[in-house]
Amino acid sequence: MSEQSSTQARAAKRYSRDMILASLLYTAVVFGGVLAIKQDLPHWAVIVIALLPILPALLMLRAYLVFLKGMDEFHRQVQGEAVAIAAGVTGFGSFTYGFLEEWAGFPHLPLIWVLPVLIFAWGVALCVVRLRYK
Amino acid sequence: MRNRLKVLRAERNWSQADLADKLDVSRQSVNAIETGKYDPSLPLAFKIAALFGLPIEHIFSAEDVAQAAE
């Protein structure tokens, strides 16, 4: 007997498929981008190339949102709590580090790390919230 | 909120997974409702009531709400 409802199982299957496709596309775009920016390209072309990885990343976000819709209400609440905790940790963490950077001379951290930190925090928060409901 | 879900389920010899299948929710959801860690939405509560053929208030009781009304 499955732990998931049939609706959720279908949603999970679709999520896996969409996530794998988006990840492959992301990898291809990043590798292509790294090679492309080594060429002598006009600045506008470099800007376009720099924005390209956002498209597969948005596909990943779309896959997650579709997956969320396929969950039952209890799991949507668990996800919501985890996302709220992750957003709080990431938001206040980057805000705090911003002050340390500006006022206390801490080393500069690129903004590109915000999303990975958010995703990592969401993963940890999800484990914590799930434990609470066990 | 307190509920009699576990008792009603046991009376019918249904496992949590059986009940979850009938409601099209996950087993974890049934467990969370039974243990009182999660209160179902009104539509799901109606679905549960219809499945057991009982009024909602015969399954779920909110003592704090009753006390507040007194």
N, CA and C atoms of all chains as a GROMACS GRO file, in nm:
protein
  612
    1MET      N    1   0.085  -0.120   0.000
    1MET     CA    2   0.000   0.000   0.000
    1MET      C    3   0.089   0.125   0.000
    2SER      N    4   0.057   0.218  -0.086
    2SER     CA    5   0.141   0.337  -0.101
    2SER      C    6   0.115   0.437   0.012
    3GLU      N    7   0.217   0.518   0.042
    3GLU     CA    8   0.204   0.624   0.143
    3GLU      C    9   0.131   0.744   0.084
    4GLN      N   10   0.128   0.750  -0.050
    4GLN     CA   11   0.069   0.865  -0.117
    4GLN      C   12  -0.068   0.831  -0.171
    5SER      N   13  -0.150   0.936  -0.193
    5SER     CA   14  -0.276   0.915  -0.262
    5SER      C   15  -0.245   0.895  -0.409
    6SER      N   16  -0.341   0.841  -0.484
    6SER     CA   17  -0.316   0.817  -0.627
    6SER      C   18  -0.291   0.949  -0.701
    7THR      N   19  -0.364   1.053  -0.661
    7THR     CA   20  -0.344   1.186  -0.722
    7THR      C   21  -0.202   1.234  -0.696
    8GLN      N   22  -0.156   1.216  -0.572
    8GLN     CA   23  -0.023   1.260  -0.533
    8GLN      C   24   0.085   1.179  -0.604
    9ALA      N   25   0.060   1.050  -0.620
    9ALA     CA   26   0.158   0.964  -0.688
    9ALA      C   27   0.176   1.008  -0.833
   10ARG      N   28   0.063   1.043  -0.898
   10ARG     CA   29   0.070   1.092  -1.037
   10ARG      C   30   0.146   1.224  -1.041
   11ALA      N   31   0.117   1.312  -0.944
   11ALA     CA   32   0.184   1.443  -0.939
   11ALA      C   33   0.334   1.426  -0.916
   12ALA      N   34   0.371   1.330  -0.830
   12ALA     CA   35   0.513   1.305  -0.801
   12ALA      C   36   0.587   1.254  -0.924
   13LYS      N   37   0.518   1.168  -1.000
   13LYS     CA   38   0.577   1.114  -1.122
   13LYS      C   39   0.605   1.226  -1.223
   14ARG      N   40   0.505   1.313  -1.238
   14ARG     CA   41   0.520   1.424  -1.332
   14ARG      C   42   0.630   1.521  -1.285
   15TYR      N   43   0.635   1.543  -1.154
   15TYR     CA   44   0.735   1.632  -1.095
   15TYR      C   45   0.876   1.579  -1.124
   16SER      N   46   0.896   1.450  -1.103
   16SER     CA   47   1.028   1.388  -1.130
   16SER      C   48   1.067   1.408  -1.275
   17ARG      N   49   0.972   1.380  -1.365
   17ARG     CA   50   1.000   1.391  -1.509
   17ARG      C   51   1.035   1.536  -1.546
   18ASP      N   52   0.950   1.631  -1.503
   18ASP     CA   53   0.972   1.772  -1.536
   18ASP      C   54   1.102   1.825  -1.477
   19MET      N   55   1.134   1.778  -1.352
   19MET     CA   56   1.254   1.824  -1.284
   19MET      C   57   1.380   1.773  -1.353
   20ILE      N   58   1.377   1.647  -1.396
   20ILE     CA   59   1.493   1.589  -1.466
   20ILE      C   60   1.516   1.664  -1.597
   21LEU      N   61   1.408   1.687  -1.673
   21LEU     CA   62   1.420   1.759  -1.801
   21LEU      C   63   1.474   1.900  -1.780
   22ALA      N   64   1.420   1.972  -1.681
   22ALA     CA   65   1.464   2.109  -1.653
   22ALA      C   66   1.611   2.110  -1.607
   23SER      N   67   1.651   2.010  -1.527
   23SER     CA   68   1.790   2.002  -1.479
   23SER      C   69   1.887   1.978  -1.594
   24LEU      N   70   1.848   1.888  -1.686
   24LEU     CA   71   1.933   1.860  -1.803
   24LEU      C   72   1.947   1.985  -1.888
   25LEU      N   73   1.836   2.054  -1.908
   25LEU     CA   74   1.836   2.178  -1.987
   25LEU      C   75   1.924   2.284  -1.919
   26TYR      N   76   1.912   2.294  -1.786
   26TYR     CA   77   1.992   2.390  -1.709
   26TYR      C   78   2.141   2.362  -1.725
   27THR      N   79   2.178   2.233  -1.711
   27THR     CA   80   2.318   2.192  -1.725
   27THR      C   81   2.371   2.228  -1.864
   28ALA      N   82   2.291   2.199  -1.966
   28ALA     CA   83   2.332   2.229  -2.105
   28ALA      C   84   2.350   2.378  -2.125
   29VAL      N   85   2.255   2.458  -2.072
   29VAL     CA   86   2.261   2.604  -2.088
   29VAL      C   87   2.383   2.662  -2.014
   30VAL      N   88   2.412   2.612  -1.895
   30VAL     CA   89   2.526   2.663  -1.816
   30VAL      C   90   2.658   2.628  -1.886
   31PHE      N   91   2.671   2.501  -1.928
   31PHE     CA   92   2.794   2.462  -1.999
   31PHE      C   93   2.811   2.543  -2.127
   32GLY      N   94   2.702   2.557  -2.201
   32GLY     CA   95   2.706   2.636  -2.326
   32GLY      C   96   2.742   2.781  -2.297
   33GLY      N   97   2.685   2.835  -2.190
   33GLY     CA   98   2.710   2.973  -2.151
   33GLY      C   99   2.855   2.998  -2.114
   34VAL      N  100   2.912   2.902  -2.037
   34VAL     CA  101   3.053   2.913  -1.995
   34VAL      C  102   3.144   2.918  -2.118
   35LEU      N  103   3.114   2.833  -2.216
   35LEU     CA  104   3.194   2.831  -2.339
   35LEU      C  105   3.171   2.958  -2.421
   36ALA      N  106   3.046   3.004  -2.426
   36ALA     CA  107   3.010   3.119  -2.510
   36ALA      C  108   3.074   3.249  -2.462
   37ILE      N  109   3.077   3.271  -2.327
   37ILE     CA  110   3.130   3.399  -2.278
   37ILE      C  111   3.283   3.410  -2.294
   38LYS      N  112   3.347   3.297  -2.331
   38LYS     CA  113   3.491   3.301  -2.357
   38LYS      C  114   3.520   3.358  -2.496
   39GLN      N  115   3.415   3.360  -2.580
   39GLN     CA  116   3.431   3.415  -2.715
   39GLN      C  117   3.426   3.568  -2.706
   40ASP      N  118   3.466   3.630  -2.815
   40ASP     CA  119   3.463   3.776  -2.820
   40ASP      C  120   3.325   3.822  -2.866
   41LEU      N  121   3.235   3.835  -2.769
   41LEU     CA  122   3.096   3.868  -2.802
   41LEU      C  123   3.064   4.011  -2.760
   42PRO      N  124   2.967   4.075  -2.828
   42PRO     CA  125   2.924   4.209  -2.782
   42PRO      C  126   2.858   4.199  -2.644
   43HIS      N  127   2.860   4.309  -2.571
   43HIS     CA  128   2.811   4.310  -2.432
   43HIS      C  129   2.664   4.266  -2.422
   44TRP      N  130   2.583   4.312  -2.519
   44TRP     CA  131   2.440   4.276  -2.514
   44TRP      C  132   2.422   4.124  -2.524
   45ALA      N  133   2.509   4.059  -2.605
   45ALA     CA  134   2.499   3.913  -2.622
   45ALA      C  135   2.537   3.842  -2.492
   46VAL      N  136   2.636   3.895  -2.423
   46VAL     CA  137   2.678   3.837  -2.293
   46VAL      C  138   2.564   3.850  -2.192
   47ILE      N  139   2.494   3.964  -2.196
   47ILE     CA  140   2.379   3.985  -2.105
   47ILE      C  141   2.271   3.880  -2.133
   48VAL      N  142   2.244   3.858  -2.262
   48VAL     CA  143   2.142   3.759  -2.301
   48VAL      C  144   2.183   3.620  -2.252
   49ILE      N  145   2.310   3.586  -2.275
   49ILE     CA  146   2.362   3.453  -2.233
   49ILE      C  147   2.354   3.438  -2.080
   50ALA      N  148   2.384   3.548  -2.008
   50ALA     CA  149   2.380   3.544  -1.861
   50ALA      C  150   2.237   3.522  -1.810
   51LEU      N  151   2.138   3.564  -1.890
   51LEU     CA  152   1.998   3.549  -1.848
   51LEU      C  153   1.940   3.413  -1.886
   52LEU      N  154   2.005   3.344  -1.979
   52LEU     CA  155   1.951   3.215  -2.028
   52LEU      C  156   1.931   3.108  -1.920
   53PRO      N  157   2.024   3.090  -1.823
   53PRO     CA  158   2.002   2.986  -1.720
   53PRO      C  159   1.876   3.006  -1.636
   54ILE      N  160   1.823   3.130  -1.639
   54ILE     CA  161   1.703   3.159  -1.561
   54ILE      C  162   1.583   3.081  -1.617
   55LEU      N  163   1.581   3.060  -1.749
   55LEU     CA  164   1.466   2.993  -1.811
   55LEU      C  165   1.446   2.850  -1.759
   56PRO      N  166   1.551   2.762  -1.764
   56PRO     CA  167   1.531   2.629  -1.707
   56PRO      C  168   1.507   2.632  -1.555
   57ALA      N  169   1.565   2.734  -1.488
   57ALA     CA  170   1.540   2.746  -1.343
   57ALA      C  171   1.392   2.777  -1.318
   58LEU      N  172   1.333   2.859  -1.407
   58LEU     CA  173   1.190   2.889  -1.395
   58LEU      C  174   1.105   2.766  -1.425
   59LEU      N  175   1.154   2.680  -1.515
   59LEU     CA  176   1.085   2.554  -1.543
   59LEU      C  177   1.083   2.465  -1.419
   60MET      N  178   1.194   2.469  -1.343
   60MET     CA  179   1.201   2.393  -1.216
   60MET      C  180   1.097   2.448  -1.117
   61LEU      N  181   1.087   2.580  -1.111
   61LEU     CA  182   0.989   2.643  -1.021
   61LEU      C  183   0.848   2.603  -1.062
   62ARG      N  184   0.823   2.603  -1.193
   62ARG     CA  185   0.691   2.565  -1.245
   62ARG      C  186   0.661   2.419  -1.209
   63ALA      N  187   0.761   2.332  -1.223
   63ALA     CA  188   0.743   2.190  -1.189
   63ALA      C  189   0.704   2.176  -1.041
   64TYR      N  190   0.770   2.254  -0.956
   64TYR     CA  191   0.740   2.248  -0.811
   64TYR      C  192   0.598   2.297  -0.783
   65LEU      N  193   0.558   2.406  -0.849
   65LEU     CA  194   0.425   2.462  -0.825
   65LEU      C  195   0.315   2.367  -0.873
   66VAL      N  196   0.339   2.298  -0.985
   66VAL     CA  197   0.244   2.198  -1.035
   66VAL      C  198   0.236   2.082  -0.935
   67PHE      N  199   0.352   2.042  -0.883
   67PHE     CA  200   0.360   1.934  -0.784
   67PHE      C  201   0.283   1.971  -0.657
   68LEU      N  202   0.298   2.096  -0.618
   68LEU     CA  203   0.230   2.149  -0.499
   68LEU      C  204   0.078   2.138  -0.515
   69LYS      N  205   0.030   2.172  -0.636
   69LYS     CA  206  -0.115   2.164  -0.664
   69LYS      C  207  -0.166   2.021  -0.656
   70GLY      N  208  -0.078   1.926  -0.688
   70GLY     CA  209  -0.117   1.785  -0.688
   70GLY      C  210  -0.115   1.721  -0.549
   71MET      N  211  -0.060   1.793  -0.451
   71MET     CA  212  -0.052   1.738  -0.315
   71MET      C  213  -0.187   1.750  -0.244
   72ASP      N  214  -0.205   1.668  -0.141
   72ASP     CA  215  -0.327   1.686  -0.062
   72ASP      C  216  -0.304   1.804   0.033
   73GLU      N  217  -0.412   1.848   0.098
   73GLU     CA  218  -0.407   1.973   0.176
   73GLU      C  219  -0.307   1.969   0.292
   74PHE      N  220  -0.291   1.852   0.355
   74PHE     CA  221  -0.197   1.841   0.467
   74PHE      C  222  -0.053   1.863   0.418
   75HIS      N  223  -0.018   1.799   0.307
   75HIS     CA  224   0.118   1.814   0.254
   75HIS      C  225   0.142   1.956   0.201
   76ARG      N  226   0.036   2.019   0.150
   76ARG     CA  227   0.050   2.158   0.106
   76ARG      C  228   0.081   2.247   0.227
   77GLN      N  229   0.019   2.216   0.341
   77GLN     CA  230   0.047   2.295   0.462
   77GLN      C  231   0.192   2.274   0.507
   78VAL      N  232   0.238   2.149   0.504
   78VAL     CA  233   0.376   2.117   0.542
   78VAL      C  234   0.473   2.194   0.452
   79GLN      N  235   0.447   2.190   0.321
   79GLN     CA  236   0.532   2.260   0.225
   79GLN      C  237   0.530   2.412   0.252
   80GLY      N  238   0.410   2.462   0.278
   80GLY     CA  239   0.395   2.607   0.304
   80GLY      C  240   0.476   2.651   0.424
   81GLU      N  241   0.471   2.572   0.531
   81GLU     CA  242   0.546   2.604   0.652
   81GLU      C  243   0.697   2.600   0.624
   82ALA      N  244   0.739   2.498   0.548
   82ALA     CA  245   0.882   2.484   0.516
   82ALA      C  246   0.931   2.600   0.430
   83VAL      N  247   0.850   2.639   0.332
   83VAL     CA  248   0.886   2.752   0.245
   83VAL      C  249   0.894   2.882   0.327
   84ALA      N  250   0.799   2.900   0.420
   84ALA     CA  251   0.798   3.021   0.503
   84ALA      C  252   0.924   3.027   0.591
   85ILE      N  253   0.961   2.913   0.651
   85ILE     CA  254   1.082   2.909   0.734
   85ILE      C  255   1.205   2.937   0.649
   86ALA      N  256   1.212   2.872   0.532
   86ALA     CA  257   1.328   2.891   0.442
   86ALA      C  258   1.339   3.036   0.396
   87ALA      N  259   1.224   3.096   0.362
   87ALA     CA  260   1.224   3.236   0.318
   87ALA      C  261   1.271   3.327   0.431
   88GLY      N  262   1.226   3.300   0.552
   88GLY     CA  263   1.266   3.380   0.668
   88GLY      C  264   1.414   3.367   0.696
   89VAL      N  265   1.464   3.243   0.698
   89VAL     CA  266   1.606   3.219   0.725
   89VAL      C  267   1.693   3.286   0.618
   90THR      N  268   1.656   3.266   0.490
   90THR     CA  269   1.735   3.322   0.380
   90THR      C  270   1.727   3.474   0.378
   91GLY      N  271   1.606   3.527   0.394
   91GLY     CA  272   1.586   3.672   0.392
   91GLY      C  273   1.662   3.741   0.504
   92PHE      N  274   1.640   3.694   0.626
   92PHE     CA  275   1.707   3.756   0.741
   92PHE      C  276   1.856   3.726   0.742
   93GLY      N  277   1.893   3.608   0.694
   93GLY     CA  278   2.036   3.573   0.685
   93GLY      C  279   2.111   3.665   0.591
   94SER      N  280   2.054   3.687   0.471
   94SER     CA  281   2.120   3.775   0.374
   94SER      C  282   2.117   3.921   0.422
   95PHE      N  283   2.009   3.959   0.488
   95PHE     CA  284   1.994   4.095   0.542
   95PHE      C  285   2.102   4.119   0.649
   96THR      N  286   2.118   4.021   0.738
   96THR     CA  287   2.218   4.030   0.845
   96THR      C  288   2.358   4.036   0.786
   97TYR      N  289   2.384   3.946   0.690
   97TYR     CA  290   2.518   3.943   0.631
   97TYR      C  291   2.546   4.073   0.554
   98GLY      N  292   2.441   4.132   0.498
   98GLY     CA  293   2.454   4.260   0.427
   98GLY      C  294   2.510   4.369   0.519
   99PHE      N  295   2.458   4.374   0.643
   99PHE     CA  296   2.508   4.472   0.740
   99PHE      C  297   2.652   4.442   0.779
  100LEU      N  298   2.681   4.312   0.798
  100LEU     CA  299   2.818   4.274   0.834
  100LEU      C  300   2.916   4.309   0.721
  101GLU      N  301   2.869   4.292   0.599
  101GLU     CA  302   2.950   4.322   0.481
  101GLU      C  303   2.976   4.473   0.472
  102GLU      N  304   2.866   4.550   0.487
  102GLU     CA  305   2.874   4.695   0.471
  102GLU      C  306   2.949   4.762   0.586
  103TRP      N  307   2.921   4.721   0.709
  103TRP     CA  308   2.972   4.792   0.826
  103TRP      C  309   3.093   4.727   0.890
  104ALA      N  310   3.102   4.595   0.878
  104ALA     CA  311   3.210   4.526   0.952
  104ALA      C  312   3.317   4.467   0.860
  105GLY      N  313   3.308   4.500   0.732
  105GLY     CA  314   3.413   4.458   0.639
  105GLY      C  315   3.417   4.309   0.609
  106PHE      N  316   3.305   4.240   0.628
  106PHE     CA  317   3.302   4.096   0.595
  106PHE      C  318   3.320   4.079   0.444
  107PRO      N  319   3.374   3.962   0.401
  107PRO     CA  320   3.397   3.942   0.257
  107PRO      C  321   3.267   3.945   0.177
  108HIS      N  322   3.275   3.998   0.056
  108HIS     CA  323   3.158   4.011  -0.031
  108HIS      C  324   3.113   3.874  -0.081
  109LEU      N  325   2.984   3.847  -0.069
  109LEU     CA  326   2.929   3.722  -0.122
  109LEU      C  327   2.840   3.753  -0.242
  110PRO      N  328   2.861   3.682  -0.355
  110PRO     CA  329   2.778   3.709  -0.474
  110PRO      C  330   2.631   3.673  -0.451
  111LEU      N  331   2.542   3.749  -0.514
  111LEU     CA  332   2.398   3.728  -0.500
  111LEU      C  333   2.352   3.592  -0.554
  112ILE      N  334   2.434   3.532  -0.640
  112ILE     CA  335   2.398   3.403  -0.700
  112ILE      C  336   2.377   3.295  -0.594
  113TRP      N  337   2.430   3.317  -0.474
  113TRP     CA  338   2.418   3.217  -0.366
  113TRP      C  339   2.284   3.221  -0.294
  114VAL      N  340   2.206   3.327  -0.316
  114VAL     CA  341   2.080   3.341  -0.243
  114VAL      C  342   1.984   3.225  -0.273
  115LEU      N  343   1.965   3.195  -0.402
  115LEU     CA  344   1.871   3.088  -0.438
  115LEU      C  345   1.917   2.950  -0.388
  116PRO      N  346   2.045   2.912  -0.409
  116PRO     CA  347   2.087   2.783  -0.352
  116PRO      C  348   2.069   2.775  -0.199
  117VAL      N  349   2.096   2.886  -0.130
  117VAL     CA  350   2.077   2.887   0.016
  117VAL      C  351   1.929   2.868   0.050
  118LEU      N  352   1.842   2.936  -0.028
  118LEU     CA  353   1.697   2.924  -0.007
  118LEU      C  354   1.652   2.780  -0.027
  119ILE      N  355   1.700   2.716  -0.132
  119ILE     CA  356   1.662   2.577  -0.161
  119ILE      C  357   1.714   2.483  -0.052
  120PHE      N  358   1.838   2.506  -0.008
  120PHE     CA  359   1.895   2.423   0.099
  120PHE      C  360   1.816   2.441   0.229
  121ALA      N  361   1.785   2.567   0.261
  121ALA     CA  362   1.709   2.596   0.383
  121ALA      C  363   1.570   2.532   0.376
  122TRP      N  364   1.510   2.533   0.255
  122TRP     CA  365   1.378   2.472   0.236
  122TRP      C  366   1.386   2.321   0.262
  123GLY      N  367   1.493   2.257   0.213
  123GLY     CA  368   1.513   2.113   0.235
  123GLY      C  369   1.526   2.079   0.382
  124VAL      N  370   1.605   2.157   0.453
  124VAL     CA  371   1.624   2.134   0.598
  124VAL      C  372   1.493   2.160   0.672
  125ALA      N  373   1.427   2.272   0.637
  125ALA     CA  374   1.301   2.308   0.703
  125ALA      C  375   1.195   2.201   0.679
  126LEU      N  376   1.194   2.143   0.562
  126LEU     CA  377   1.097   2.037   0.528
  126LEU      C  378   1.115   1.917   0.621
  127CYS      N  379   1.241   1.880   0.647
  127CYS     CA  380   1.270   1.768   0.738
  127CYS      C  381   1.221   1.801   0.879
  128VAL      N  382   1.247   1.924   0.924
  128VAL     CA  383   1.209   1.967   1.060
  128VAL      C  384   1.056   1.967   1.074
  129VAL      N  385   0.987   2.025   0.975
  129VAL     CA  386   0.840   2.034   0.981
  129VAL      C  387   0.778   1.894   0.976
  130ARG      N  388   0.832   1.807   0.891
  130ARG     CA  389   0.780   1.670   0.881
  130ARG      C  390   0.796   1.595   1.013
  131LEU      N  391   0.910   1.617   1.080
  131LEU     CA  392   0.933   1.553   1.210
  131LEU      C  393   0.829   1.597   1.312
  132ARG      N  394   0.793   1.725   1.303
  132ARG     CA  395   0.696   1.781   1.398
  132ARG      C  396   0.557   1.716   1.383
  133TYR      N  397   0.524   1.676   1.261
  133TYR     CA  398   0.393   1.616   1.236
  133TYR      C  399   0.393   1.464   1.252
  134LYS      N  400   0.509   1.405   1.280
  134LYS     CA  401   0.517   1.258   1.293
  134LYS      C  402   0.442   1.208   1.416
  135MET      N  403  -0.830   2.039   1.771
  135MET     CA  404  -0.964   1.982   1.760
  135MET      C  405  -0.959   1.830   1.783
  136ARG      N  406  -1.054   1.779   1.864
  136ARG     CA  407  -1.056   1.634   1.889
  136ARG      C  408  -1.142   1.565   1.784
  137ASN      N  409  -1.113   1.438   1.759
  137ASN     CA  410  -1.197   1.365   1.664
  137ASN      C  411  -1.201   1.216   1.698
  138ARG      N  412  -1.302   1.148   1.640
  138ARG     CA  413  -1.322   1.004   1.667
  138ARG      C  414  -1.280   0.920   1.546
  139LEU      N  415  -1.196   0.975   1.464
  139LEU     CA  416  -1.159   0.908   1.339
  139LEU      C  417  -1.099   0.770   1.362
  140LYS      N  418  -1.009   0.761   1.460
  140LYS     CA  419  -0.940   0.634   1.486
  140LYS      C  420  -1.040   0.525   1.527
  141VAL      N  421  -1.134   0.564   1.613
  141VAL     CA  422  -1.236   0.470   1.662
  141VAL      C  423  -1.326   0.426   1.548
  142LEU      N  424  -1.374   0.522   1.471
  142LEU     CA  425  -1.464   0.492   1.358
  142LEU      C  426  -1.395   0.404   1.255
  143ARG      N  427  -1.269   0.430   1.233
  143ARG     CA  428  -1.190   0.352   1.137
  143ARG      C  429  -1.173   0.208   1.188
  144ALA      N  430  -1.144   0.197   1.317
  144ALA     CA  431  -1.124   0.064   1.378
  144ALA      C  432  -1.252  -0.019   1.375
  145GLU      N  433  -1.365   0.049   1.394
  145GLU     CA  434  -1.495  -0.020   1.390
  145GLU      C  435  -1.518  -0.088   1.255
  146ARG      N  436  -1.463  -0.028   1.152
  146ARG     CA  437  -1.481  -0.082   1.016
  146ARG      C  438  -1.363  -0.168   0.970
  147ASN      N  439  -1.268  -0.188   1.061
  147ASN     CA  440  -1.146  -0.266   1.030
  147ASN      C  441  -1.067  -0.208   0.912
  148TRP      N  442  -1.065  -0.077   0.904
  148TRP     CA  443  -0.988  -0.011   0.798
  148TRP      C  444  -0.852   0.029   0.854
  149SER      N  445  -0.750   0.012   0.775
  149SER     CA  446  -0.618   0.064   0.813
  149SER      C  447  -0.615   0.213   0.778
  150GLN      N  448  -0.513   0.282   0.824
  150GLN     CA  449  -0.498   0.424   0.786
  150GLN      C  450  -0.487   0.437   0.634
  151ALA      N  451  -0.416   0.343   0.574
  151ALA     CA  452  -0.397   0.345   0.428
  151ALA      C  453  -0.530   0.323   0.355
  152ASP      N  454  -0.615   0.234   0.410
  152ASP     CA  455  -0.747   0.210   0.350
  152ASP      C  456  -0.828   0.339   0.350
  153LEU      N  457  -0.831   0.405   0.466
  153LEU     CA  458  -0.907   0.529   0.479
  153LEU      C  459  -0.848   0.637   0.387
  154ALA      N  460  -0.717   0.643   0.382
  154ALA     CA  461  -0.650   0.741   0.294
  154ALA      C  462  -0.691   0.720   0.149
  155ASP      N  463  -0.697   0.594   0.106
  155ASP     CA  464  -0.738   0.562  -0.032
  155ASP      C  465  -0.880   0.609  -0.059
  156LYS      N  466  -0.969   0.584   0.037
  156LYS     CA  467  -1.110   0.621   0.019
  156LYS      C  468  -1.128   0.773   0.012
  157LEU      N  469  -1.039   0.846   0.080
  157LEU     CA  470  -1.049   0.993   0.083
  157LEU      C  471  -0.961   1.060  -0.022
  158ASP      N  472  -0.879   0.978  -0.091
  158ASP     CA  473  -0.779   1.027  -0.187
  158ASP      C  474  -0.684   1.129  -0.123
  159VAL      N  475  -0.635   1.092  -0.006
  159VAL     CA  476  -0.529   1.169   0.060
  159VAL      C  477  -0.418   1.070   0.096
  160SER      N  478  -0.306   1.120   0.146
  160SER     CA  479  -0.197   1.031   0.183
  160SER      C  480  -0.222   0.970   0.322
  161ARG      N  481  -0.153   0.861   0.351
  161ARG     CA  482  -0.167   0.797   0.482
  161ARG      C  483  -0.119   0.892   0.592
  162GLN      N  484  -0.014   0.970   0.561
  162GLN     CA  485   0.038   1.065   0.661
  162GLN      C  486  -0.069   1.168   0.700
  163SER      N  487  -0.153   1.204   0.603
  163SER     CA  488  -0.260   1.301   0.631
  163SER      C  489  -0.360   1.243   0.730
  164VAL      N  490  -0.398   1.117   0.706
  164VAL     CA  491  -0.492   1.049   0.798
  164VAL      C  492  -0.430   1.042   0.937
  165ASN      N  493  -0.303   1.006   0.944
  165ASN     CA  494  -0.233   0.996   1.072
  165ASN      C  495  -0.230   1.132   1.144
  166ALA      N  496  -0.201   1.238   1.068
  166ALA     CA  497  -0.193   1.372   1.127
  166ALA      C  498  -0.328   1.418   1.179
  167ILE      N  499  -0.436   1.381   1.109
  167ILE     CA  500  -0.570   1.418   1.154
  167ILE      C  501  -0.606   1.338   1.280
  168GLU      N  502  -0.579   1.208   1.276
  168GLU     CA  503  -0.612   1.121   1.391
  168GLU      C  504  -0.540   1.164   1.519
  169THR      N  505  -0.416   1.204   1.504
  169THR     CA  506  -0.338   1.243   1.622
  169THR      C  507  -0.366   1.387   1.666
  170GLY      N  508  -0.453   1.454   1.591
  170GLY     CA  509  -0.492   1.591   1.626
  170GLY      C  510  -0.386   1.695   1.592
  171LYS      N  511  -0.287   1.654   1.512
  171LYS     CA  512  -0.182   1.750   1.474
  171LYS      C  513  -0.223   1.836   1.356
  172TYR      N  514  -0.324   1.790   1.284
  172TYR     CA  515  -0.372   1.866   1.169
  172TYR      C  516  -0.524   1.861   1.166
  173ASP      N  517  -0.585   1.979   1.152
  173ASP     CA  518  -0.731   1.986   1.139
  173ASP      C  519  -0.766   1.994   0.991
  174PRO      N  520  -0.854   1.904   0.944
  174PRO     CA  521  -0.886   1.905   0.801
  174PRO      C  522  -0.965   2.030   0.762
  175SER      N  523  -0.960   2.062   0.634
  175SER     CA  524  -1.041   2.173   0.582
  175SER      C  525  -1.188   2.131   0.589
  176LEU      N  526  -1.276   2.227   0.574
  176LEU     CA  527  -1.419   2.197   0.576
  176LEU      C  528  -1.458   2.097   0.466
  177PRO      N  529  -1.410   2.115   0.340
  177PRO     CA  530  -1.446   2.016   0.238
  177PRO      C  531  -1.400   1.874   0.273
  178LEU      N  532  -1.280   1.860   0.329
  178LEU     CA  533  -1.231   1.726   0.364
  178LEU      C  534  -1.310   1.671   0.484
  179ALA      N  535  -1.345   1.757   0.577
  179ALA     CA  536  -1.425   1.714   0.692
  179ALA      C  537  -1.561   1.663   0.645
  180PHE      N  538  -1.622   1.731   0.548
  180PHE     CA  539  -1.751   1.687   0.491
  180PHE      C  540  -1.734   1.553   0.420
  181LYS      N  541  -1.621   1.538   0.350
  181LYS     CA  542  -1.592   1.412   0.279
  181LYS      C  543  -1.581   1.296   0.378
  182ILE      N  544  -1.514   1.323   0.490
  182ILE     CA  545  -1.497   1.221   0.596
  182ILE      C  546  -1.634   1.186   0.655
  183ALA      N  547  -1.713   1.291   0.682
  183ALA     CA  548  -1.846   1.270   0.740
  183ALA      C  549  -1.933   1.187   0.645
  184ALA      N  550  -1.928   1.219   0.516
  184ALA     CA  551  -2.008   1.146   0.417
  184ALA      C  552  -1.964   1.000   0.409
  185LEU      N  553  -1.834   0.978   0.418
  185LEU     CA  554  -1.779   0.840   0.410
  185LEU      C  555  -1.829   0.755   0.526
  186PHE      N  556  -1.836   0.813   0.645
  186PHE     CA  557  -1.882   0.738   0.763
  186PHE      C  558  -2.034   0.747   0.782
  187GLY      N  559  -2.098   0.832   0.702
  187GLY     CA  560  -2.243   0.847   0.712
  187GLY      C  561  -2.287   0.910   0.842
  188LEU      N  562  -2.206   1.004   0.889
  188LEU     CA  563  -2.236   1.072   1.017
  188LEU      C  564  -2.227   1.223   0.999
  189PRO      N  565  -2.298   1.299   1.085
  189PRO     CA  566  -2.280   1.445   1.081
  189PRO      C  567  -2.137   1.480   1.127
  190ILE      N  568  -2.086   1.589   1.077
  190ILE     CA  569  -1.950   1.632   1.111
  190ILE      C  570  -1.927   1.638   1.262
  191GLU      N  571  -2.028   1.695   1.334
  191GLU     CA  572  -2.010   1.714   1.479
  191GLU      C  573  -2.007   1.582   1.557
  192HIS      N  574  -2.042   1.471   1.491
  192HIS     CA  575  -2.030   1.340   1.555
  192HIS      C  576  -1.890   1.282   1.539
  193ILE      N  577  -1.812   1.346   1.455
  193ILE     CA  578  -1.674   1.299   1.431
  193ILE      C  579  -1.574   1.396   1.493
  194PHE      N  580  -1.598   1.525   1.470
  194PHE     CA  581  -1.505   1.628   1.519
  194PHE      C  582  -1.572   1.710   1.630
  195SER      N  583  -1.494   1.740   1.733
  195SER     CA  584  -1.547   1.827   1.838
  195SER      C  585  -1.440   1.927   1.878
  196ALA      N  586  -1.483   2.051   1.886
  196ALA     CA  587  -1.390   2.158   1.924
  196ALA      C  588  -1.431   2.211   2.060
  197GLU      N  589  -1.369   2.156   2.164
  197GLU     CA  590  -1.406   2.194   2.300
  197GLU      C  591  -1.379   2.342   2.328
  198ASP      N  592  -1.267   2.389   2.273
  198ASP     CA  593  -1.231   2.530   2.296
  198ASP      C  594  -1.335   2.623   2.234
  199VAL      N  595  -1.392   2.582   2.118
  199VAL     CA  596  -1.496   2.663   2.053
  199VAL      C  597  -1.622   2.660   2.138
  200ALA      N  598  -1.656   2.541   2.190
  200ALA     CA  599  -1.776   2.527   2.274
  200ALA      C  600  -1.763   2.612   2.400
  201GLN      N  601  -1.645   2.611   2.460
  201GLN     CA  602  -1.622   2.689   2.582
  201GLN      C  603  -1.632   2.839   2.554
  202ALA      N  604  -1.580   2.879   2.436
  202ALA     CA  605  -1.582   3.020   2.400
  202ALA      C  606  -1.726   3.069   2.378
  203ALA      N  607  -1.813   2.979   2.334
  203ALA     CA  608  -1.951   3.016   2.306
  203ALA      C  609  -2.033   3.030   2.434
  204GLU      N  610  -1.986   2.968   2.543
  204GLU     CA  611  -2.062   2.971   2.670
  204GLU      C  612  -2.053   3.107   2.739
   0.00000   0.00000   0.00000
